[in-house]
Amino acid sequence: TWFYIIMGIVIVCMVLVERIRRTQLGRSLASIRDNEIAAQTLGVNVYKTKVIAFTIAGTLAGLAGGLVAMHNRFVAADLFTFDVSTTYVIMAMLGGVNNTVGVFVGSLLVTMLPEWLRPVQQYLKLAYGIGVILLMIFMPMGLAGMVKSITKRLRRKVEVTVNESNTKA
């Protein structure tokens, strides 16, 4: 039953985050992320936007912490080790920090990765380290960024072939 409850909450949070991204607040957050001085120059209230972002992040983190506490029926510092924190960062990096669905896919992949690499379990952290280095070199925007760039290239090729066929006809 926990799976369905948590999956429902995850979907609601994903929809909420995507809706926020498409509002003026989301555009303000993106502009502050990209260049704070330019955003301020364009009239974005940086302080207010950061306070709102902190409130949203705190709310989502509090919800996640409450779910962890309810699931485990206790809370201890042992639950939040460096390895766990690193795993969360890797999940976000793999999926693509700028894409909500990408982060979800990245979390699924990183969750299943230990099972897939069971024969080489003692080298799992080494695989994570090498994977992060390769990810930062070849896919700095994560899987979602890679899919977006491939889609953009395919669209360009299709447009070129359509234009060439139109000029020949």
DSSP file with accessible surface (Angstrom, degrees, kcal/mol):
  #  RESIDUE AA STRUCTURE BP1 BP2  ACC     N-H-->O    O-->H-N    N-H-->O    O-->H-N    TCO  KAPPA ALPHA  PHI   PSI    X-CA   Y-CA   Z-CA
    1    1 A T     >        0   0  139      0, 0.0     4,-1.9     0, 0.0     5,-0.2   0.000 360.0 360.0 360.0 -32.2    0.0    0.0    0.0
    2    2 A W  H  >  +     0   0   68      1,-0.2     4,-2.9     2,-0.2     5,-0.3   0.865 360.0  59.3 -61.6 -37.3    2.9    2.4    0.7
    3    3 A F  H  > S+     0   0  132      1,-0.2     4,-2.7     2,-0.2    -1,-0.2   0.936 107.9  43.7 -57.3 -47.3    4.0    2.1   -2.9
    4    4 A Y  H  > S+     0   0  178      2,-0.2     4,-2.2     1,-0.2    -1,-0.2   0.887 114.4  49.7 -69.5 -37.1    0.7    3.4   -4.2
    5    5 A I  H  X S+     0   0   87     -4,-1.9     4,-2.2     2,-0.2    -2,-0.2   0.955 115.5  42.5 -64.6 -49.3    0.5    6.2   -1.6
    6    6 A I  H  X S+     0   0   56     -4,-2.9     4,-2.8     1,-0.2    -2,-0.2   0.901 112.9  53.2 -66.8 -39.0    4.0    7.4   -2.3
    7    7 A M  H  X S+     0   0   56     -4,-2.7     4,-2.4    -5,-0.3    -1,-0.2   0.913 109.2  49.7 -63.0 -39.9    3.6    7.1   -6.1
    8    8 A G  H  X S+     0   0   35     -4,-2.2     4,-2.4     2,-0.2    -2,-0.2   0.929 112.1  47.1 -63.0 -43.4    0.5    9.2   -5.9
    9    9 A I  H  X S+     0   0   46     -4,-2.2     4,-2.7     2,-0.2    -2,-0.2   0.904 111.1  52.3 -66.2 -39.2    2.3   11.9   -3.9
   10   10 A V  H  X S+     0   0   48     -4,-2.8     4,-2.8     2,-0.2    -2,-0.2   0.932 110.2  48.0 -62.1 -43.6    5.3   11.8   -6.3
   11   11 A I  H  X S+     0   0   91     -4,-2.4     4,-2.6     2,-0.2     5,-0.2   0.927 111.6  49.6 -64.8 -42.3    2.9   12.3   -9.3
   12   12 A V  H  X S+     0   0   98     -4,-2.4     4,-2.5     1,-0.2    -2,-0.2   0.932 112.9  47.4 -61.8 -43.3    1.2   15.2   -7.5
   13   13 A C  H  X S+     0   0   28     -4,-2.7     4,-2.8     2,-0.2    -2,-0.2   0.900 110.9  51.6 -65.5 -39.6    4.6   16.8   -6.7
   14   14 A M  H  X S+     0   0   42     -4,-2.8     4,-2.5     2,-0.2    -2,-0.2   0.931 111.8  46.3 -62.5 -44.4    5.8   16.3  -10.2
   15   15 A V  H  X S+     0   0   83     -4,-2.6     4,-2.5     2,-0.2    -2,-0.2   0.927 113.1  50.4 -63.9 -42.1    2.7   18.0  -11.6
   16   16 A L  H  X S+     0   0   87     -4,-2.5     4,-2.4    -5,-0.2    -2,-0.2   0.933 111.4  47.2 -61.7 -45.5    3.0   20.8   -9.1
   17   17 A V  H  X S+     0   0   39     -4,-2.8     4,-2.4     1,-0.2    -1,-0.2   0.916 112.5  49.5 -64.1 -42.4    6.7   21.4  -10.0
   18   18 A E  H  X S+     0   0   45     -4,-2.5     4,-1.1     1,-0.2    -1,-0.2   0.897 110.7  50.3 -64.3 -38.7    6.0   21.4  -13.7
   19   19 A R  H  < S+     0   0  178     -4,-2.5     3,-0.3     1,-0.2     4,-0.3   0.901 110.2  50.0 -66.0 -39.1    3.1   23.9  -13.2
   20   20 A I  H >< S+     0   0   37     -4,-2.4     3,-1.6     1,-0.2     6,-1.0   0.908 105.9  56.9 -65.0 -39.9    5.4   26.1  -11.2
   21   21 A R  H 3< S+     0   0   89     -4,-2.4    -1,-0.2     1,-0.3    -2,-0.2   0.810 105.5  51.4 -60.3 -30.0    8.0   26.0  -13.9
   22   22 A R  T 3< S+     0   0  182     -4,-1.1    -1,-0.3    -3,-0.3    -2,-0.2   0.433  98.7  82.3 -90.9   1.3    5.6   27.3  -16.5
   23   23 A T  S <> S-     0   0   62     -3,-1.6     4,-2.1    -4,-0.3     5,-0.2  -0.403  97.9 -97.7 -95.3 178.8    4.5   30.3  -14.4
   24   24 A Q  H  > S+     0   0  145      1,-0.2     4,-2.5     2,-0.2     5,-0.2   0.882 125.7  56.1 -63.4 -36.4    6.1   33.7  -14.0
   25   25 A L  H  > S+     0   0   43      2,-0.2     4,-2.7     1,-0.2    -1,-0.2   0.924 106.3  50.2 -61.3 -42.6    7.6   32.4  -10.8
   26   26 A G  H  > S+     0   0    8     -6,-1.0     4,-2.4     1,-0.2    -1,-0.2   0.908 111.0  47.8 -63.0 -41.9    9.2   29.5  -12.6
   27   27 A R  H  X S+     0   0  150     -4,-2.1     4,-2.4    -7,-0.2    -1,-0.2   0.893 111.6  51.2 -66.9 -36.4   10.7   31.8  -15.3
   28   28 A S  H  X S+     0   0   17     -4,-2.5     4,-2.4     2,-0.2    -2,-0.2   0.918 110.0  49.4 -65.3 -42.4   12.0   34.1  -12.5
   29   29 A L  H  X S+     0   0   51     -4,-2.7     4,-2.3     1,-0.2    -2,-0.2   0.916 111.8  48.8 -62.1 -42.2   13.6   31.2  -10.8
   30   30 A A  H  X S+     0   0   30     -4,-2.4     4,-2.3     2,-0.2    -2,-0.2   0.902 110.9  49.9 -65.4 -39.2   15.2   30.0  -14.0
   31   31 A S  H  X S+     0   0   35     -4,-2.4     4,-2.9     2,-0.2     8,-0.3   0.899 111.3  48.6 -69.2 -36.8   16.5   33.5  -14.8
   32   32 A I  H  < S+     0   0   19     -4,-2.4     4,-0.4     2,-0.2    -1,-0.2   0.906 111.1  51.4 -66.7 -39.7   18.0   33.8  -11.3
   33   33 A R  H  < S+     0   0  138     -4,-2.3     3,-0.2    -5,-0.2    -2,-0.2   0.918 115.7  41.1 -61.7 -42.4   19.6   30.4  -11.7
   34   34 A D  H  < S-     0   0  113     -4,-2.3     2,-0.2     1,-0.2    -2,-0.2   0.932 140.2 -10.8 -74.7 -46.9   21.2   31.4  -15.0
   35   35 A N     X  -     0   0   88     -4,-2.9     4,-2.3    -5,-0.2    -1,-0.2  -0.712  55.7-168.6-159.8 102.2   22.3   35.0  -14.1
   36   36 A E  H  > S+     0   0   83     -4,-0.4     4,-2.4    -2,-0.2     5,-0.2   0.888  90.3  50.1 -63.4 -40.7   21.1   36.7  -10.9
   37   37 A I  H  > S+     0   0  124      1,-0.2     4,-2.4     2,-0.2    -1,-0.2   0.925 111.5  48.1 -67.0 -42.7   22.4   40.2  -11.9
   38   38 A A  H  > S+     0   0   39      2,-0.2     4,-1.9     1,-0.2    -1,-0.2   0.908 111.3  51.4 -64.1 -39.3   20.6   40.0  -15.3
   39   39 A A  H  <>S+     0   0    1     -4,-2.3     5,-2.4    -8,-0.3    -2,-0.2   0.928 110.8  47.8 -63.3 -42.2   17.4   38.8  -13.7
   40   40 A Q  H ><5S+     0   0  120     -4,-2.4     3,-1.5     1,-0.2    -2,-0.2   0.900 109.6  53.5 -65.4 -38.4   17.6   41.7  -11.2
   41   41 A T  H 3<5S+     0   0  112     -4,-2.4    -1,-0.2     1,-0.3    -2,-0.2   0.867 105.3  54.7 -63.6 -34.4   18.2   44.1  -14.0
   42   42 A L  T 3<5S-     0   0  146     -4,-1.9    -1,-0.3    -5,-0.2    -2,-0.2   0.391 128.8 -95.1 -83.2   3.1   15.1   42.9  -15.8
   43   43 A G  T < 5S+     0   0   65     -3,-1.5     2,-0.4     1,-0.3    -3,-0.2   0.577  72.4 147.9 101.2   9.2   13.0   43.6  -12.8
   44   44 A V      < -     0   0   27     -5,-2.4     2,-1.4    -6,-0.2    -1,-0.3  -0.659  50.7-129.7 -79.0 129.1   12.9   40.3  -11.0
   45   45 A N     >  -     0   0   95     -2,-0.4     4,-2.4     1,-0.2     5,-0.2  -0.677  28.4-173.2 -77.9  95.7   12.6   40.7   -7.2
   46   46 A V  H  > S+     0   0   11     -2,-1.4     4,-2.6     1,-0.2     5,-0.2   0.909  76.9  50.0 -63.5 -44.6   15.5   38.3   -6.4
   47   47 A Y  H  > S+     0   0  185      2,-0.2     4,-2.2     1,-0.2    -1,-0.2   0.952 113.9  44.4 -61.7 -49.7   15.1   38.3   -2.6
   48   48 A K  H  > S+     0   0  126      1,-0.2     4,-2.4     2,-0.2    -1,-0.2   0.911 113.7  50.8 -62.6 -41.3   11.4   37.6   -2.7
   49   49 A T  H  X S+     0   0   11     -4,-2.4     4,-2.5     1,-0.2    -1,-0.2   0.907 110.1  49.5 -65.2 -39.5   11.8   34.9   -5.4
   50   50 A K  H  X S+     0   0   99     -4,-2.6     4,-2.6     2,-0.2    -1,-0.2   0.892 109.8  51.4 -67.4 -36.3   14.5   33.2   -3.4
   51   51 A V  H  X S+     0   0   62     -4,-2.2     4,-2.4     2,-0.2    -2,-0.2   0.927 111.4  47.5 -65.7 -42.5   12.3   33.2   -0.3
   52   52 A I  H  X S+     0   0   57     -4,-2.4     4,-2.7     2,-0.2    -2,-0.2   0.925 112.3  49.6 -63.3 -43.2    9.5   31.6   -2.2
   53   53 A A  H  X S+     0   0   32     -4,-2.5     4,-2.8     1,-0.2     5,-0.2   0.915 110.8  49.8 -62.2 -42.1   11.9   29.0   -3.7
   54   54 A F  H  X S+     0   0  163     -4,-2.6     4,-2.7     2,-0.2    -1,-0.2   0.907 111.1  49.9 -63.2 -39.2   13.2   28.2   -0.2
   55   55 A T  H  X S+     0   0   78     -4,-2.4     4,-2.4     2,-0.2    -2,-0.2   0.926 112.2  46.5 -66.0 -43.8    9.6   27.9    1.1
   56   56 A I  H  X S+     0   0   43     -4,-2.7     4,-2.5     2,-0.2     5,-0.2   0.937 114.7  47.3 -63.8 -45.8    8.7   25.5   -1.7
   57   57 A A  H  X S+     0   0   56     -4,-2.8     4,-2.7     1,-0.2    -2,-0.2   0.911 112.4  49.9 -62.9 -41.6   11.9   23.4   -1.3
   58   58 A G  H  X S+     0   0   40     -4,-2.7     4,-2.6    -5,-0.2    -1,-0.2   0.892 110.2  50.6 -64.1 -38.6   11.3   23.3    2.5
   59   59 A T  H  X S+     0   0   94     -4,-2.4     4,-2.4     2,-0.2    -2,-0.2   0.940 113.1  44.6 -64.5 -46.7    7.7   22.2    2.0
   60   60 A L  H  X S+     0   0   52     -4,-2.5     4,-2.5     2,-0.2    -2,-0.2   0.901 114.8  48.9 -65.7 -39.4    8.7   19.4   -0.4
   61   61 A A  H  X S+     0   0   64     -4,-2.7     4,-2.8    -5,-0.2    -2,-0.2   0.902 111.1  50.4 -66.8 -39.2   11.6   18.3    1.9
   62   62 A G  H  X S+     0   0   48     -4,-2.6     4,-2.6     2,-0.2    -2,-0.2   0.903 110.3  50.0 -64.1 -39.9    9.3   18.3    4.9
   63   63 A L  H  X S+     0   0   73     -4,-2.4     4,-2.3     2,-0.2    -2,-0.2   0.937 112.4  47.1 -62.5 -45.2    6.8   16.2    3.0
   64   64 A A  H  X S+     0   0   52     -4,-2.5     4,-2.5     1,-0.2    -2,-0.2   0.921 112.6  49.5 -63.7 -42.3    9.5   13.8    2.1
   65   65 A G  H  X S+     0   0   36     -4,-2.8     4,-2.5     1,-0.2    -1,-0.2   0.902 110.0  51.0 -64.0 -39.6   10.9   13.7    5.6
   66   66 A G  H  X S+     0   0   33     -4,-2.6     4,-2.5     2,-0.2    -1,-0.2   0.904 110.4  49.2 -63.5 -40.1    7.4   13.0    7.0
   67   67 A L  H  X S+     0   0   28     -4,-2.3     4,-2.5     2,-0.2    -2,-0.2   0.906 111.0  49.6 -66.2 -40.2    6.9   10.2    4.5
   68   68 A V  H  X S+     0   0   47     -4,-2.5     4,-2.8     2,-0.2     6,-0.3   0.927 112.1  48.7 -62.7 -43.6   10.3    8.6    5.5
   69   69 A A  H  X S+     0   0   29     -4,-2.5     4,-1.5     1,-0.2     5,-0.4   0.911 113.6  46.1 -64.1 -41.3    9.4    8.9    9.2
   70   70 A M  H  < S+     0   0  119     -4,-2.5    -1,-0.2     2,-0.2    -2,-0.2   0.893 114.6  47.8 -69.2 -37.3    6.0    7.3    8.6
   71   71 A H  H  < S+     0   0   98     -4,-2.5    -2,-0.2     1,-0.2    -1,-0.2   0.928 121.8  33.4 -68.9 -45.4    7.4    4.5    6.5
   72   72 A N  H  < S-     0   0   54     -4,-2.8    -1,-0.2    -5,-0.2    -2,-0.2   0.608  98.1-136.1 -85.9 -13.9   10.3    3.7    8.9
   73   73 A R  S  < S+     0   0  218     -4,-1.5     2,-0.3    -5,-0.3    -3,-0.2   0.627  80.2  48.2  63.6  15.2    8.2    4.5   12.0
   74   74 A F  S    S-     0   0  122     -5,-0.4     2,-0.4    -6,-0.3    -2,-0.2  -0.946  72.1-135.8-166.9 163.9   11.3    6.3   13.4
   75   75 A V        +     0   0   93     -2,-0.3     2,-0.3    -3,-0.1    -6,-0.0  -0.996  27.7 163.3-129.8 130.6   13.9    8.8   12.5
   76   76 A A    >   -     0   0   32     -2,-0.4     3,-1.6     1,-0.1     4,-0.3  -0.977  48.1-116.2-142.0 157.2   17.6    8.6   13.2
   77   77 A A  G >  S+     0   0   84     -2,-0.3     3,-1.6     1,-0.3    -1,-0.1   0.755 108.0  74.0 -65.5 -22.1   20.7   10.2   11.9
   78   78 A D  G 3  S+     0   0  140      1,-0.3     3,-0.3     3,-0.0    -1,-0.3   0.719  85.9  64.9 -63.8 -21.6   21.8    6.9   10.5
   79   79 A L  G <  S+     0   0   49     -3,-1.6     2,-0.5     1,-0.2    -1,-0.3   0.703  98.4  55.5 -73.6 -19.2   19.3    7.2    7.7
   80   80 A F  S <  S+     0   0  108     -3,-1.6    -1,-0.2    -4,-0.3     2,-0.1  -0.629  73.6 153.2-120.4  74.2   21.0   10.2    6.2
   81   81 A T     >  -     0   0   62     -2,-0.5     4,-2.2    -3,-0.3     5,-0.2  -0.368  60.0 -99.9 -93.3 174.9   24.6    9.3    5.5
   82   82 A F  H  > S+     0   0  162      1,-0.2     4,-2.8     2,-0.2     5,-0.2   0.886 122.7  56.0 -62.2 -39.2   27.0   10.7    2.9
   83   83 A D  H  > S+     0   0   74      2,-0.2     4,-2.2     1,-0.2    -1,-0.2   0.905 107.6  48.1 -61.0 -41.5   26.3    7.7    0.7
   84   84 A V  H  > S+     0   0   41      2,-0.2     4,-2.1     1,-0.2    -2,-0.2   0.937 112.8  48.1 -66.1 -44.3   22.6    8.4    0.7
   85   85 A S  H  X S+     0   0   61     -4,-2.2     4,-2.0     1,-0.2    -2,-0.2   0.917 111.8  49.9 -61.7 -43.1   23.1   12.1    0.0
   86   86 A T  H  X S+     0   0   46     -4,-2.8     4,-2.6     1,-0.2    -1,-0.2   0.898 107.4  54.5 -63.0 -39.6   25.5   11.3   -2.9
   87   87 A T  H  X S+     0   0   35     -4,-2.2     4,-2.4     1,-0.2    -1,-0.2   0.911 107.3  50.5 -62.0 -40.6   23.0    8.8   -4.3
   88   88 A Y  H  X S+     0   0  134     -4,-2.1     4,-2.0     2,-0.2    -1,-0.2   0.906 110.7  48.7 -65.0 -39.9   20.3   11.6   -4.4
   89   89 A V  H  X S+     0   0   84     -4,-2.0     4,-2.7     1,-0.2    -2,-0.2   0.918 110.7  50.8 -65.9 -41.6   22.6   13.9   -6.2
   90   90 A I  H  X S+     0   0   18     -4,-2.6     4,-2.9     1,-0.2     5,-0.3   0.903 107.1  55.1 -62.9 -39.0   23.5   11.2   -8.7
   91   91 A M  H  X S+     0   0   26     -4,-2.4     4,-2.0     1,-0.2     5,-0.2   0.939 111.5  43.2 -57.9 -47.4   19.8   10.6   -9.3
   92   92 A A  H  X S+     0   0   29     -4,-2.0     4,-2.3     1,-0.2    -2,-0.2   0.909 115.3  48.9 -67.1 -41.4   19.3   14.3  -10.2
   93   93 A M  H  < S+     0   0   40     -4,-2.7    -2,-0.2     1,-0.2    -1,-0.2   0.908 111.1  49.8 -65.3 -42.0   22.4   14.5  -12.3
   94   94 A L  H  < S+     0   0   37     -4,-2.9    49,-3.3    -5,-0.2    50,-0.2   0.930 116.6  39.9 -65.1 -44.8   21.6   11.4  -14.3
   95   95 A G  H  < S-     0   0    0     -4,-2.0    49,-2.2    -5,-0.3     8,-0.2   0.872 123.3 -95.4 -73.4 -35.7   18.1   12.4  -15.1
   96   96 A G    ><  -     0   0    1     -4,-2.3     3,-1.8    -5,-0.2     7,-0.3   0.277  19.0-129.2 116.8 112.3   18.8   16.0  -15.7
   97   97 A V  T 3  S+     0   0   92      1,-0.3    -4,-0.1    -4,-0.2     6,-0.1   0.817 106.0  54.8 -62.5 -30.0   18.4   18.7  -13.1
   98   98 A N  T 3  S+     0   0   62     43,-0.2     2,-0.4     1,-0.1    -1,-0.3   0.329 100.1  69.2 -88.1  10.1   16.3   20.9  -15.4
   99   99 A N    <>  -     0   0   62     -3,-1.8     4,-2.1     1,-0.1     5,-0.2  -0.969  61.2-159.3-136.4 120.8   13.7   18.3  -16.2
  100  100 A T  H  > S+     0   0   16     -2,-0.4     4,-1.8     1,-0.2    -1,-0.1   0.922  98.3  45.2 -65.1 -46.1   11.2   16.9  -13.7
  101  101 A V  H  > S+     0   0   81      1,-0.2     4,-2.7     2,-0.2    -1,-0.2   0.891 110.5  56.6 -66.2 -36.1   10.5   13.6  -15.6
  102  102 A G  H  > S+     0   0    8      1,-0.2     4,-2.9     2,-0.2    -2,-0.2   0.908 105.4  49.9 -62.1 -41.0   14.3   13.2  -16.1
  103  103 A V  H  X S+     0   0   50     -4,-2.1     4,-2.5    -7,-0.3    -1,-0.2   0.914 110.5  51.1 -64.3 -39.0   14.9   13.4  -12.4
  104  104 A F  H  X S+     0   0   54     -4,-1.8     4,-2.1     2,-0.2    -2,-0.2   0.942 112.3  45.5 -62.8 -45.5   12.2   10.7  -11.9
  105  105 A V  H  X S+     0   0   60     -4,-2.7     4,-2.6     1,-0.2    -2,-0.2   0.914 111.9  52.5 -64.6 -42.0   13.8    8.5  -14.6
  106  106 A G  H  X S+     0   0    0     -4,-2.9     4,-2.6     1,-0.2     5,-0.2   0.903 108.4  50.6 -60.6 -39.6   17.3    9.1  -13.0
  107  107 A S  H  X S+     0   0   29     -4,-2.5     4,-2.0     1,-0.2    -1,-0.2   0.904 110.3  49.7 -68.1 -36.8   16.0    8.0   -9.6
  108  108 A L  H  X S+     0   0   77     -4,-2.1     4,-2.0     2,-0.2    -2,-0.2   0.934 112.7  47.0 -64.4 -44.2   14.5    4.9  -11.0
  109  109 A L  H  X S+     0   0   51     -4,-2.6     4,-1.7     1,-0.2    -2,-0.2   0.928 113.6  46.4 -63.9 -45.7   17.8    4.0  -12.8
  110  110 A V  H  < S+     0   0    4     -4,-2.6    -1,-0.2     1,-0.2    -2,-0.2   0.851 111.4  53.4 -68.8 -30.2   20.0    4.6   -9.8
  111  111 A T  H  < S+     0   0   92     -4,-2.0     4,-0.3    -5,-0.2    -1,-0.2   0.895 115.1  39.8 -69.2 -36.8   17.6    2.7   -7.6
  112  112 A M  H >X S+     0   0   80     -4,-2.0     4,-1.9     1,-0.2     3,-0.6   0.683  95.4  85.1 -85.3 -17.3   17.8   -0.3   -9.9
  113  113 A L  H 3X S+     0   0   48     -4,-1.7     4,-2.4     1,-0.2    -1,-0.2   0.883  84.7  53.9 -55.8 -45.5   21.5    0.0  -10.6
  114  114 A P  H 34 S+     0   0   40      0, 0.0    -1,-0.2     0, 0.0    -2,-0.1   0.878 109.6  50.0 -59.4 -32.8   22.7   -2.0   -7.5
  115  115 A E  H X4 S+     0   0  112     -3,-0.6     3,-1.1    -4,-0.3    -2,-0.2   0.906 111.8  46.9 -70.4 -40.0   20.5   -4.9   -8.5
  116  116 A W  H 3< S+     0   0  147     -4,-1.9    -1,-0.2     1,-0.2    -3,-0.1   0.829 115.8  45.5 -69.0 -33.0   21.8   -4.8  -12.0
  117  117 A L  T >< S+     0   0   48     -4,-2.4     3,-1.1    -5,-0.2    -1,-0.2   0.029  74.3 124.4 -98.8  25.9   25.4   -4.6  -10.8
  118  118 A R  G X   +     0   0  146     -3,-1.1     3,-1.5     1,-0.2    -1,-0.2   0.876  67.6  58.6 -56.3 -38.7   25.0   -7.3   -8.1
  119  119 A P  G 3  S+     0   0  111      0, 0.0    -1,-0.2     0, 0.0     3,-0.2   0.817 115.3  36.4 -63.3 -26.2   27.9   -9.5   -9.5
  120  120 A V  G X  S+     0   0   65     -3,-1.1     3,-1.8     1,-0.1    -2,-0.2  -0.206  76.1 139.9-116.8  42.6   30.3   -6.6   -9.0
  121  121 A Q  G X   +     0   0   89     -3,-1.5     3,-1.6     1,-0.3     4,-0.3   0.833  66.7  60.1 -57.3 -36.5   28.7   -5.2   -5.8
  122  122 A Q  G 3  S+     0   0  141      1,-0.3    -1,-0.3    -3,-0.2     3,-0.2   0.714 107.1  47.6 -68.9 -16.6   32.1   -4.5   -4.2
  123  123 A Y  G <> S+     0   0  131     -3,-1.8     4,-2.4    -6,-0.2    -1,-0.3   0.189  78.3 109.3-105.5  16.4   32.9   -2.1   -7.0
  124  124 A L  H <> S+     0   0   20     -3,-1.6     4,-2.5     1,-0.2     5,-0.2   0.916  78.5  48.0 -62.9 -43.4   29.6   -0.2   -7.0
  125  125 A K  H  > S+     0   0  138     -4,-0.3     4,-2.5     2,-0.2    -1,-0.2   0.880 111.0  52.0 -67.1 -34.6   31.0    3.0   -5.6
  126  126 A L  H  > S+     0   0  106      2,-0.2     4,-2.7     1,-0.2     5,-0.3   0.931 109.6  49.5 -64.1 -42.1   33.8    2.9   -8.1
  127  127 A A  H  X S+     0   0   41     -4,-2.4     4,-2.7     1,-0.2    -2,-0.2   0.909 110.4  50.6 -63.7 -40.5   31.2    2.5  -10.9
  128  128 A Y  H  X S+     0   0   35     -4,-2.5     4,-2.6     2,-0.2    -1,-0.2   0.929 111.4  48.4 -60.9 -45.5   29.2    5.4   -9.4
  129  129 A G  H  X S+     0   0   35     -4,-2.5     4,-2.1     2,-0.2    -2,-0.2   0.941 114.6  43.5 -62.2 -47.9   32.4    7.6   -9.4
  130  130 A I  H  X S+     0   0   87     -4,-2.7     4,-2.7     1,-0.2     5,-0.2   0.913 113.6  53.4 -64.1 -40.0   33.4    6.7  -13.0
  131  131 A G  H  X S+     0   0   36     -4,-2.7     4,-2.6    -5,-0.3    -2,-0.2   0.906 108.2  49.0 -61.8 -41.9   29.7    7.1  -14.1
  132  132 A V  H  X S+     0   0   40     -4,-2.6     4,-2.6     2,-0.2    -1,-0.2   0.922 111.6  49.5 -65.4 -41.4   29.5   10.6  -12.6
  133  133 A I  H  X S+     0   0  105     -4,-2.1     4,-1.8     2,-0.2    -2,-0.2   0.951 114.4  44.2 -62.5 -47.5   32.8   11.6  -14.3
  134  134 A L  H  X>S+     0   0   87     -4,-2.7     4,-3.1     1,-0.2     5,-0.6   0.887 112.1  54.2 -63.6 -37.7   31.5   10.3  -17.7
  135  135 A L  H  X5S+     0   0   12     -4,-2.6     4,-2.0    -5,-0.2     7,-0.3   0.926 108.9  47.3 -62.7 -43.9   28.2   11.9  -17.1
  136  136 A M  H  <5S+     0   0  100     -4,-2.6    -1,-0.2     1,-0.2    -2,-0.2   0.829 118.0  42.7 -69.1 -30.1   29.7   15.3  -16.5
  137  137 A I  H  <5S+     0   0  108     -4,-1.8    -2,-0.2    -5,-0.2    -1,-0.2   0.943 129.5  21.3 -79.3 -50.6   31.9   15.0  -19.6
  138  138 A F  H  <5S+     0   0  150     -4,-3.1    -3,-0.2     1,-0.2    -2,-0.2   0.737 135.9  25.5 -96.3 -25.9   29.5   13.5  -22.1
  139  139 A M    ><< +     0   0   43     -4,-2.0     3,-2.1    -5,-0.6    -1,-0.2  -0.509  60.2 162.5-136.7  68.9   26.0   14.4  -20.8
  140  140 A P  T 3  S+     0   0   85      0, 0.0    -1,-0.1     0, 0.0     3,-0.1   0.769  82.5  48.7 -63.9 -21.6   26.2   17.5  -18.6
  141  141 A M  T 3> S-     0   0  100      1,-0.3     4,-1.3    -3,-0.1     3,-0.2   0.255 111.8-126.6 -99.5  12.0   22.5   18.0  -18.8
  142  142 A G  H <>  -     0   0    1     -3,-2.1     4,-1.9    -7,-0.3    -1,-0.3  -0.153  47.6 -45.5  77.3-171.9   21.7   14.4  -18.0
  143  143 A L  H  > S+     0   0   42    -49,-3.3     4,-2.7     1,-0.2     5,-0.2   0.879 137.3  55.2 -64.7 -38.3   19.6   12.0  -19.9
  144  144 A A  H  > S+     0   0   17    -49,-2.2     4,-2.4   -50,-0.2    -1,-0.2   0.905 108.4  48.5 -63.9 -40.0   16.8   14.5  -20.4
  145  145 A G  H  X S+     0   0   20     -4,-1.3     4,-2.3     2,-0.2    -1,-0.2   0.887 111.3  50.3 -65.5 -38.2   19.3   16.9  -22.0
  146  146 A M  H  X S+     0   0   71     -4,-1.9     4,-2.5     2,-0.2     5,-0.2   0.931 111.1  48.0 -65.6 -44.2   20.6   14.2  -24.2
  147  147 A V  H  X S+     0   0   83     -4,-2.7     4,-2.6     1,-0.2    -2,-0.2   0.917 111.8  51.3 -62.5 -40.5   17.1   13.2  -25.4
  148  148 A K  H  X S+     0   0  146     -4,-2.4     4,-2.3    -5,-0.2    -2,-0.2   0.919 111.2  46.4 -63.7 -42.6   16.3   16.9  -26.0
  149  149 A S  H  X S+     0   0   45     -4,-2.3     4,-2.3     2,-0.2    -1,-0.2   0.901 112.9  49.5 -69.7 -37.4   19.4   17.4  -28.2
  150  150 A I  H  X S+     0   0   75     -4,-2.5     4,-2.5     2,-0.2    -2,-0.2   0.927 111.6  49.4 -65.2 -42.4   18.8   14.2  -30.1
  151  151 A T  H  X S+     0   0   55     -4,-2.6     4,-2.3    -5,-0.2    -2,-0.2   0.909 110.2  50.8 -61.9 -40.8   15.2   15.2  -30.8
  152  152 A K  H  X S+     0   0  104     -4,-2.3     4,-2.1     1,-0.2    -1,-0.2   0.917 110.8  48.7 -64.6 -41.9   16.4   18.6  -31.9
  153  153 A R  H  X S+     0   0  156     -4,-2.3     4,-2.3     1,-0.2    -2,-0.2   0.912 111.0  50.1 -63.6 -43.5   18.9   17.1  -34.3
  154  154 A L  H  X S+     0   0  101     -4,-2.5     4,-2.5     1,-0.2    -1,-0.2   0.902 109.3  51.6 -63.3 -40.0   16.3   14.7  -35.8
  155  155 A R  H  X S+     0   0  166     -4,-2.3     4,-2.7     1,-0.2    -1,-0.2   0.907 109.4  50.2 -62.2 -41.9   13.9   17.6  -36.3
  156  156 A R  H  X S+     0   0  147     -4,-2.1     4,-2.5     2,-0.2    -2,-0.2   0.921 111.3  48.3 -61.9 -43.8   16.5   19.6  -38.2
  157  157 A K  H  X S+     0   0  143     -4,-2.3     4,-2.5     2,-0.2    -2,-0.2   0.907 112.4  48.6 -63.8 -40.8   17.3   16.6  -40.4
  158  158 A V  H  X S+     0   0   86     -4,-2.5     4,-2.5     2,-0.2     5,-0.2   0.923 111.8  49.5 -65.0 -42.2   13.6   16.0  -41.1
  159  159 A E  H  X S+     0   0  117     -4,-2.7     4,-2.6     2,-0.2    -2,-0.2   0.904 111.2  49.7 -63.1 -40.5   13.1   19.7  -41.9
  160  160 A V  H  X S+     0   0   74     -4,-2.5     4,-2.6     2,-0.2    -2,-0.2   0.935 112.5  46.4 -64.8 -44.7   16.1   19.6  -44.3
  161  161 A T  H  X S+     0   0   79     -4,-2.5     4,-2.3     2,-0.2    -2,-0.2   0.897 113.3  49.4 -67.4 -36.5   14.9   16.6  -46.1
  162  162 A V  H  X S+     0   0   66     -4,-2.5     4,-2.0    -5,-0.2    -2,-0.2   0.931 112.5  47.8 -66.7 -43.1   11.4   18.0  -46.4
  163  163 A N  H  X S+     0   0   95     -4,-2.6     4,-2.0    -5,-0.2    -2,-0.2   0.893 112.2  49.6 -64.0 -40.3   12.8   21.3  -47.7
  164  164 A E  H  X S+     0   0   99     -4,-2.6     4,-1.8     1,-0.2    -1,-0.2   0.906 111.3  48.5 -66.1 -39.4   15.0   19.4  -50.2
  165  165 A S  H  X S+     0   0   63     -4,-2.3     4,-1.4     1,-0.2    -1,-0.2   0.855 110.9  51.7 -70.1 -31.1   12.1   17.3  -51.4
  166  166 A N  H  < S+     0   0  105     -4,-2.0    -1,-0.2     1,-0.2    -2,-0.2   0.872 109.7  48.7 -70.7 -37.9    9.9   20.5  -51.8
  167  167 A T  H  < S+     0   0  117     -4,-2.0    -2,-0.2     1,-0.2    -1,-0.2   0.839 111.1  50.3 -72.4 -31.0   12.6   22.2  -53.9
  168  168 A K  H  <        0   0  173     -4,-1.8    -1,-0.2    -5,-0.2    -2,-0.2   0.804 360.0 360.0 -72.6 -31.6   13.0   19.2  -56.2
  169  169 A A     <        0   0  118     -4,-1.4    -3,-0.1    -5,-0.2    -2,-0.1   0.713 360.0 360.0 -80.5 360.0    9.3   18.9  -56.8
